[in-house]
Amino acid sequence: MKKIIETENLRTNFYTYEGVVKALNDVCITVNHGETFGLVGESGCGKSVTVRSMMRIIQSPGKVESGKVLLFLDENGEQEAVDLLQQSESYMQSCCGDQISMIFQEPNAALNPIMSIGEQVAESFLFHRKKSLSEASLERLNAQDCKVPFKGIFKNLYKKYHEDENAFVFKLLSHIPLLNRWDFLIRQEAFKRAVEIISKLGIPHAEDIAVQFPHNLSGGMKQRIVIAIALACSPMLLIADEATSNLDVTIQAQILELLKDLKKKHISSILLITHDLGVVAETCDRVGVMYAGSLCEVAESRELFGNPSHPYTKALLESVPKFHQEGALKTIEGNVPNLVTPPAGCRFHPRCKHRMDICDKEVPNLLEIGKNHSVACHLFGDK
């Protein structure tokens, strides 16, 4: 199966006044073409830090210490791996939103309160698709019914822009009042495409919504707009970081169904970050379970729920309320470790019922114990 993105021994630390927080400990995950990969675990286990490290948006005092983030691109019929951690900032700016897009947990933080909805969606097109926008604008200028003042000048200007958008004349025009709006046709085309993608997300009266501001919309509607921004340029990987955690159950179901449909039509793969095992069971093809910055188990969704192998995965599933729940819920004894001074060896061993002497000395490797099923546990060390 073709890979889209893969991390190799990803390690991230946060340098705080209390000490160095060892947030990620050699995390290795792979997302394949056409699948939804779920990264699950309790709050604070490192799920969001993992994807933010992959996207290189870890904020100070955090730092990606080591590892690789390989993005697989099709070049001349062959896959070429690009290590995102070694690329320039300009490369990452062109990659984020085009090849990879991300939906954040809180839509209010992702939306600009003083820009209209349509303008914010259109920004993705203006940043990544200016060439196709200028081509569409040229076609509009060439139409006989187009009535634009100084049509001939604009045709030459847009033709020049289509050939070389970085030409000096455009930098000069951008600094001259009134003339800095020379690209109004390109902006109109971007806004038109923004309305189209808002409409595709099942939002009624897309033209009216596009001229509204974020404070006019409900939480579920805002999340749909954030998804529209992420999908504007049809990325090959969509990262959804707790995209439905702040929504009520009905809206959550609608958003998840929407993501399923959009994956088939517009994007190839989804990396879903969540702590909700019900969401994982409903939407994911493969699942990775994290605990205290380490990856415990990776398996196909049906295999993970039917045959959990890591002691933490078993305990996590046992602590979920059942439909016919009787008696008290099972709990995982002990506390999550302080990652400034994490336990040596397996980070779960202080709470594990199957603890052995080797567990507090050596970090277990992620071993394959079955088809598409890997576990990081010394119980499987001899297999």
DRENVO-33826 format. One record per residue (C-alpha): residue number from 1; chain; x, y, z. Coordinates in Angstrom, 3 decimals. Layout:
BEGIN
PT  num  cadena      east     north        up
PT  NUM       A         X         Y         Z
...
***
This chain:
BEGIN
PT  num  cadena      east     north        up
PT    1       A     0.000     0.000     0.000
PT    2       A     1.262     3.487    -0.887
PT    3       A     2.330     5.649     2.035
PT    4       A     1.427     9.313     2.341
PT    5       A     3.295    10.320     5.486
PT    6       A     5.512     8.517     7.969
PT    7       A     7.309     9.527    11.147
PT    8       A    10.534     7.834    12.223
PT    9       A    11.614     8.037    15.885
PT   10       A    10.015    11.442    16.384
PT   11       A    11.145    13.004    19.643
PT   12       A     9.914    16.365    21.000
PT   13       A    10.790    18.111    24.275
PT   14       A     9.456    21.190    26.050
PT   15       A    11.977    23.250    28.002
PT   16       A    10.120    24.627    31.042
PT   17       A    11.147    26.133    34.388
PT   18       A    10.302    22.838    36.081
PT   19       A    12.570    20.893    33.742
PT   20       A    12.572    19.265    30.320
PT   21       A     9.191    17.727    29.486
PT   22       A     9.879    14.666    27.325
PT   23       A     6.610    14.890    25.395
PT   24       A     7.332    12.440    22.549
PT   25       A     9.512     9.371    22.845
PT   26       A    10.535     7.950    19.421
PT   27       A     7.034     7.936    17.901
PT   28       A     6.707     6.018    14.611
PT   29       A     3.415     6.173    12.709
PT   30       A     2.481     5.634     9.057
PT   31       A    -0.591     6.909     7.215
PT   32       A    -1.347     5.111     3.953
PT   33       A    -3.108     6.322     0.837
PT   34       A    -6.900     6.124     1.085
PT   35       A    -7.180     5.321     4.798
PT   36       A    -8.347     7.047     7.956
PT   37       A    -5.741     6.582    10.692
PT   38       A    -6.854     7.302    14.243
PT   39       A    -4.435     8.410    16.952
PT   40       A    -6.127     7.808    20.288
PT   41       A    -5.244     8.216    23.945
PT   42       A    -6.155    10.144    27.068
PT   43       A    -5.610    13.893    27.362
PT   44       A    -1.939    14.833    27.602
PT   45       A    -0.576    11.643    26.037
PT   46       A     1.044    13.500    23.114
PT   47       A    -1.478    13.156    20.276
PT   48       A    -1.617    16.848    19.381
PT   49       A     2.119    17.286    19.976
PT   50       A     2.715    14.507    17.438
PT   51       A     0.781    16.179    14.620
PT   52       A     2.089    19.643    15.489
PT   53       A     5.628    18.246    15.346
PT   54       A     4.828    16.732    11.947
PT   55       A     3.566    20.112    10.694
PT   56       A     6.433    21.993    12.377
PT   57       A     4.104    24.263    14.331
PT   58       A     5.400    23.418    17.807
PT   59       A     5.531    26.667    19.753
PT   60       A     8.207    27.735    22.232
PT   61       A     9.372    26.298    24.614
PT   62       A     8.846    23.146    22.530
PT   63       A    11.451    21.740    20.161
PT   64       A    11.556    18.734    17.832
PT   65       A    14.815    17.114    18.931
PT   66       A    15.231    14.280    16.437
PT   67       A    13.535    11.960    13.990
PT   68       A    12.099    12.249    10.497
PT   69       A     8.732    13.215     9.010
PT   70       A     8.646    11.739     5.513
PT   71       A     6.060    13.049     3.050
PT   72       A     5.702    10.797    -0.006
PT   73       A     5.109    12.674    -3.270
PT   74       A     4.480    11.201    -6.712
PT   75       A     7.239    12.279    -9.099
PT   76       A     7.255    10.882   -12.640
PT   77       A     5.233     7.857   -11.586
PT   78       A     7.443     7.075    -8.590
PT   79       A     7.161     7.993    -4.930
PT   80       A     9.757    10.394    -3.591
PT   81       A    10.179    10.877     0.172
PT   82       A    10.731    14.416     1.473
PT   83       A    11.774    14.945     5.103
PT   84       A     9.658    17.894     6.252
PT   85       A    11.949    18.546     9.229
PT   86       A    14.769    19.393     6.825
PT   87       A    12.814    21.734     4.546
PT   88       A    12.784    25.556     4.518
PT   89       A     9.989    27.672     5.979
PT   90       A     8.878    28.716     2.486
PT   91       A     8.539    25.050     1.502
PT   92       A     6.415    24.363     4.576
PT   93       A     4.210    27.368     3.809
PT   94       A     3.569    26.061     0.294
PT   95       A     3.039    22.505     1.597
PT   96       A     0.627    23.331     4.438
PT   97       A    -2.808    23.887     2.984
PT   98       A    -1.852    22.351    -0.350
PT   99       A    -0.408    18.857     0.277
PT  100       A    -1.410    18.703     3.959
PT  101       A    -4.189    20.582     5.748
PT  102       A    -5.141    20.659     9.404
PT  103       A    -8.415    21.203    11.263
PT  104       A    -7.832    22.521    14.760
PT  105       A    -9.840    21.719    17.877
PT  106       A   -11.213    25.202    18.487
PT  107       A   -12.744    26.889    15.392
PT  108       A   -12.860    30.295    17.118
PT  109       A    -9.069    30.268    17.346
PT  110       A    -8.736    29.289    13.664
PT  111       A   -11.045    31.995    12.279
PT  112       A   -10.240    35.699    12.021
PT  113       A   -13.086    37.661    13.683
PT  114       A   -12.671    40.755    11.427
PT  115       A   -12.680    38.956     8.069
PT  116       A   -15.745    37.618     6.297
PT  117       A   -16.166    33.858     5.959
PT  118       A   -15.757    34.008     2.174
PT  119       A   -12.524    36.011     2.426
PT  120       A   -11.022    33.505     4.848
PT  121       A   -11.833    30.515     2.625
PT  122       A   -10.637    32.456    -0.446
PT  123       A    -7.229    33.037     1.207
PT  124       A    -6.294    29.388     0.600
PT  125       A    -6.923    29.779    -3.126
PT  126       A    -5.056    33.097    -3.236
PT  127       A    -2.005    31.565    -1.553
PT  128       A    -1.831    28.201    -3.345
PT  129       A    -3.800    28.559    -6.591
PT  130       A    -2.989    32.029    -7.950
PT  131       A    -1.885    30.631   -11.304
PT  132       A    -5.214    28.927   -11.999
PT  133       A    -7.047    32.004   -10.683
PT  134       A    -5.181    34.263   -13.106
PT  135       A    -5.948    31.831   -15.940
PT  136       A    -9.673    31.949   -15.112
PT  137       A    -9.496    35.754   -14.916
PT  138       A    -7.871    35.875   -18.375
PT  139       A   -10.697    33.753   -19.794
PT  140       A   -13.181    36.176   -18.286
PT  141       A   -11.366    39.158   -19.851
PT  142       A   -11.340    37.436   -23.244
PT  143       A   -15.109    36.926   -23.159
PT  144       A   -17.023    39.329   -25.420
PT  145       A   -19.546    40.232   -22.727
PT  146       A   -16.839    41.264   -20.239
PT  147       A   -17.112    44.986   -19.498
PT  148       A   -14.059    45.970   -17.469
PT  149       A   -12.548    49.463   -17.711
PT  150       A    -9.101    49.477   -19.356
PT  151       A    -9.720    45.905   -20.478
PT  152       A    -6.654    45.796   -22.749
PT  153       A    -4.302    46.913   -19.966
PT  154       A    -5.697    44.321   -17.577
PT  155       A    -5.391    41.563   -20.199
PT  156       A    -1.681    42.304   -20.640
PT  157       A    -1.203    42.600   -16.879
PT  158       A    -2.930    39.289   -16.124
PT  159       A    -1.108    37.544   -18.957
PT  160       A     2.197    38.769   -17.530
PT  161       A     1.137    37.608   -14.050
PT  162       A     0.191    34.176   -15.364
PT  163       A     3.683    33.842   -16.844
PT  164       A     5.602    35.195   -13.844
PT  165       A     3.723    36.079   -10.652
PT  166       A     6.958    37.199    -8.970
PT  167       A     7.787    39.878   -11.561
PT  168       A     8.970    43.221   -10.162
PT  169       A     5.999    45.143   -11.586
PT  170       A     3.573    43.319    -9.276
PT  171       A     5.688    44.053    -6.207
PT  172       A     5.717    47.703    -7.274
PT  173       A     1.950    47.846    -7.823
PT  174       A     1.309    46.304    -4.393
PT  175       A     2.878    49.393    -2.753
PT  176       A     0.926    52.013    -4.711
PT  177       A    -2.483    53.085    -3.307
PT  178       A    -5.439    52.327    -5.606
PT  179       A    -3.210    50.404    -8.027
PT  180       A    -2.612    47.731    -5.375
PT  181       A    -6.100    46.426    -6.166
PT  182       A    -5.138    45.560    -9.752
PT  183       A    -5.817    41.865    -8.981
PT  184       A    -9.521    42.417    -8.185
PT  185       A   -10.576    39.847   -10.809
PT  186       A    -8.340    37.216    -9.204
PT  187       A    -9.881    37.979    -5.806
PT  188       A   -13.378    37.774    -7.268
PT  189       A   -12.568    34.358    -8.747
PT  190       A   -11.153    33.167    -5.403
PT  191       A   -14.307    34.354    -3.601
PT  192       A   -16.451    32.546    -6.188
PT  193       A   -14.575    29.299    -5.538
PT  194       A   -14.931    29.874    -1.793
PT  195       A   -18.718    30.055    -2.173
PT  196       A   -18.654    26.847    -4.252
PT  197       A   -16.758    24.827    -1.626
PT  198       A   -18.933    26.198     1.197
PT  199       A   -21.947    25.008    -0.787
PT  200       A   -20.350    21.561    -1.319
PT  201       A   -20.144    21.134     2.457
PT  202       A   -23.914    21.138     2.618
PT  203       A   -24.228    24.657     4.036
PT  204       A   -27.439    26.252     2.741
PT  205       A   -27.416    29.773     1.270
PT  206       A   -23.645    29.698     0.761
PT  207       A   -23.628    33.161    -0.859
PT  208       A   -25.198    34.679     2.253
PT  209       A   -22.908    32.761     4.645
PT  210       A   -19.812    33.899     2.702
PT  211       A   -20.430    37.558     3.555
PT  212       A   -21.077    36.830     7.252
PT  213       A   -18.493    37.063    10.051
PT  214       A   -17.552    34.220    12.442
PT  215       A   -19.565    35.630    15.376
PT  216       A   -22.748    35.242    13.289
PT  217       A   -22.353    31.457    13.015
PT  218       A   -23.020    28.544    15.366
PT  219       A   -20.240    26.257    16.622
PT  220       A   -21.098    23.492    14.170
PT  221       A   -21.241    25.946    11.263
PT  222       A   -17.862    27.421    12.239
PT  223       A   -16.332    23.938    12.245
PT  224       A   -17.697    23.344     8.735
PT  225       A   -16.073    26.593     7.590
PT  226       A   -12.745    25.518     9.109
PT  227       A   -13.097    22.257     7.162
PT  228       A   -13.849    24.287     4.008
PT  229       A   -10.623    26.259     4.494
PT  230       A    -8.664    23.027     4.990
PT  231       A   -10.173    21.385     1.900
PT  232       A    -9.993    24.389    -0.414
PT  233       A    -6.972    23.084    -2.330
PT  234       A    -7.875    19.359    -2.146
PT  235       A    -4.950    18.212     0.049
PT  236       A    -3.844    14.586    -0.072
PT  237       A    -3.766    14.410     3.757
PT  238       A    -6.187    16.016     6.196
PT  239       A    -5.207    16.154     9.876
PT  240       A    -8.214    16.569    12.177
PT  241       A    -7.091    17.438    15.722
PT  242       A   -10.061    16.784    18.057
PT  243       A   -12.252    18.334    15.342
PT  244       A   -15.525    17.270    16.990
PT  245       A   -14.712    17.353    20.708
PT  246       A   -16.464    20.689    21.422
PT  247       A   -19.640    19.866    19.478
PT  248       A   -22.833    18.242    20.669
PT  249       A   -23.493    14.624    19.685
PT  250       A   -25.827    15.395    16.773
PT  251       A   -23.463    17.927    15.134
PT  252       A   -20.507    15.624    15.865
PT  253       A   -22.178    12.819    13.901
PT  254       A   -22.846    15.197    10.989
PT  255       A   -19.221    16.402    10.893
PT  256       A   -17.856    12.827    10.988
PT  257       A   -20.201    11.778     8.176
PT  258       A   -19.100    14.849     6.234
PT  259       A   -15.415    13.910     6.661
PT  260       A   -16.159    10.398     5.379
PT  261       A   -17.820    11.737     2.244
PT  262       A   -15.124    14.359     1.632
PT  263       A   -12.360    11.759     1.909
PT  264       A   -13.885     9.859    -0.997
PT  265       A   -14.398    12.935    -3.179
PT  266       A   -11.638    15.431    -2.399
PT  267       A    -8.844    13.993    -0.239
PT  268       A    -7.111    10.658    -0.052
PT  269       A    -6.347    10.176     3.664
PT  270       A    -7.238    11.458     7.114
PT  271       A    -5.183    11.470    10.314
PT  272       A    -7.781    11.727    13.072
PT  273       A    -6.729    12.786    16.575
PT  274       A    -9.254    11.951    19.289
PT  275       A    -9.749    10.585    22.788
PT  276       A   -13.199     9.209    21.880
PT  277       A   -13.027     5.461    21.221
PT  278       A   -16.544     5.546    19.778
PT  279       A   -15.405     7.973    17.067
PT  280       A   -12.419     5.720    16.343
PT  281       A   -14.594     2.611    15.981
PT  282       A   -16.989     4.451    13.669
PT  283       A   -14.534     6.181    11.320
PT  284       A   -10.994     4.741    11.400
PT  285       A    -9.416     1.985     9.298
PT  286       A    -6.284     1.727    11.473
PT  287       A    -5.600     2.954    15.000
PT  288       A    -2.544     3.941    17.002
PT  289       A    -2.805     4.017    20.821
PT  290       A    -0.575     6.471    22.709
PT  291       A     0.392     6.627    26.355
PT  292       A     2.668     9.240    27.974
PT  293       A     4.348    10.230    24.704
PT  294       A     4.933     6.672    23.471
PT  295       A     3.108     4.570    20.910
PT  296       A     1.778     1.400    22.565
PT  297       A    -0.120    -0.419    19.851
PT  298       A    -1.025    -0.063    16.163
PT  299       A    -3.649    -2.241    14.493
PT  300       A    -6.616    -2.257    12.159
PT  301       A    -9.680    -0.892    13.916
PT  302       A   -11.602    -4.170    13.990
PT  303       A    -8.516    -6.043    15.241
PT  304       A    -7.782    -3.492    17.963
PT  305       A   -11.288    -3.596    19.436
PT  306       A   -11.634    -7.359    19.010
PT  307       A    -8.146    -8.380    20.102
PT  308       A    -6.394    -5.641    22.139
PT  309       A    -2.915    -6.827    23.096
PT  310       A    -1.091    -4.104    25.017
PT  311       A    -2.051    -3.969    28.734
PT  312       A    -2.825    -0.254    28.432
PT  313       A    -5.090    -0.771    25.398
PT  314       A    -6.969    -3.516    27.258
PT  315       A    -7.356    -1.335    30.361
PT  316       A    -8.476     1.626    28.234
PT  317       A   -11.187    -0.400    26.503
PT  318       A   -12.338    -1.933    29.790
PT  319       A   -12.816     1.538    31.283
PT  320       A   -15.296     2.580    28.559
PT  321       A   -18.980     2.441    29.662
PT  322       A   -20.885    -0.449    28.044
PT  323       A   -24.428    -0.289    26.683
PT  324       A   -25.592    -2.735    29.384
PT  325       A   -23.257    -1.485    32.121
PT  326       A   -23.640    -3.199    35.485
PT  327       A   -21.763    -2.158    38.586
PT  328       A   -18.869     0.292    38.818
PT  329       A   -16.659     1.085    35.865
PT  330       A   -13.190    -0.426    35.827
PT  331       A   -10.368     2.051    36.321
PT  332       A    -6.642     2.086    35.617
PT  333       A    -4.851     2.221    38.953
PT  334       A    -2.158     4.799    39.535
PT  335       A    -1.484     8.119    37.809
PT  336       A    -0.093     9.287    34.495
PT  337       A     3.667     9.838    34.974
PT  338       A     5.279    13.256    35.149
PT  339       A     7.087    13.561    31.801
PT  340       A     9.789    15.755    33.338
PT  341       A    10.947    12.602    35.143
PT  342       A     9.286     9.733    33.224
PT  343       A     9.818     6.187    34.509
PT  344       A    12.700     4.272    32.955
PT  345       A    11.890     1.484    30.533
PT  346       A     8.221     1.145    29.580
PT  347       A     6.381     4.270    30.655
PT  348       A     3.265     2.256    31.555
PT  349       A     5.013    -0.252    33.835
PT  350       A     4.198     1.500    37.191
PT  351       A     0.475     0.917    36.464
PT  352       A     0.721    -2.405    34.650
PT  353       A    -0.635    -5.657    36.116
PT  354       A     1.818    -7.688    34.013
PT  355       A     4.958    -5.831    35.055
PT  356       A     8.235    -7.772    34.800
PT  357       A    11.769    -6.884    35.867
PT  358       A    12.737    -5.958    32.302
PT  359       A     9.870    -3.463    32.056
PT  360       A    11.539    -0.862    34.308
PT  361       A    14.915    -1.214    32.582
PT  362       A    14.388    -1.399    28.806
PT  363       A    12.087     0.497    26.463
PT  364       A    10.087    -2.075    24.456
PT  365       A    10.288    -1.955    20.670
PT  366       A     7.193    -1.852    18.491
PT  367       A     6.997    -5.491    17.316
PT  368       A     4.667    -6.982    14.728
PT  369       A     2.588    -9.744    16.343
PT  370       A     0.136   -10.279    13.502
PT  371       A    -0.955    -8.920    10.155
PT  372       A    -0.930    -5.099    10.440
PT  373       A    -0.804    -5.442    14.229
PT  374       A     2.170    -4.145    16.240
PT  375       A     2.653    -3.856    20.007
PT  376       A     5.348    -2.209    22.156
PT  377       A     5.367    -4.595    25.136
PT  378       A     7.916    -6.997    26.650
PT  379       A     5.168    -9.641    26.917
PT  380       A     5.692   -10.167    23.195
PT  381       A     9.454    -9.840    23.206
PT  382       A    10.117   -13.538    22.447
PT  383       A     7.670   -13.668    19.521
***
